[in-house]
Amino acid sequence: MNRAWQAVTKGLPAGPVVVKLGRPNSKRTLSQNAKLWPMLSDLHSQVEWYGETLTQEEWKDVMTAGLKRQRAVPGIDGGFVVLGAHTSKMNKQEFADLIEVIYAFGAERQVAWSEPALRAFEHYREAQAA
């Protein structure tokens, strides 16, 4: 507290000072993680991606890369590797954004969301509104 006050008083002679207090973004929750998998399962069973049926893990990679605008580099034996796409390092807001990206993507492709995915999204929406 003392250091914050010193910083404020040091800055005051130069003009008004804005002080913002907050907590660092915490990691995603287990309930957020549980919401992800029904959605990925629905994509797996209903959406073909460039002629391929992707696994849930592969859909997670595609969605995460879309959210984070990752870079892709050539692999050492052909193909490409997406750099830096890790949901385990996402905070709550980033993970909420990922859920939004998945629902928007699915809506554009007429995905019929399963009951678990719909329940998860409704719960998510209610939490966002609170």
ABEGO torsion letter per residue (X at the ends): XAAAAAAAAAAAAAEBBBBBBBBBBBBBBAAAAAAAAAAAAAAAAABBBGGBBBBAAAAAAAAAAAAAGBBBBBBAAEEBBBBGBBAAABBAAAAAAAAAAAAAAAAAAGBBBBAAAAAAAAAAAAAAAX
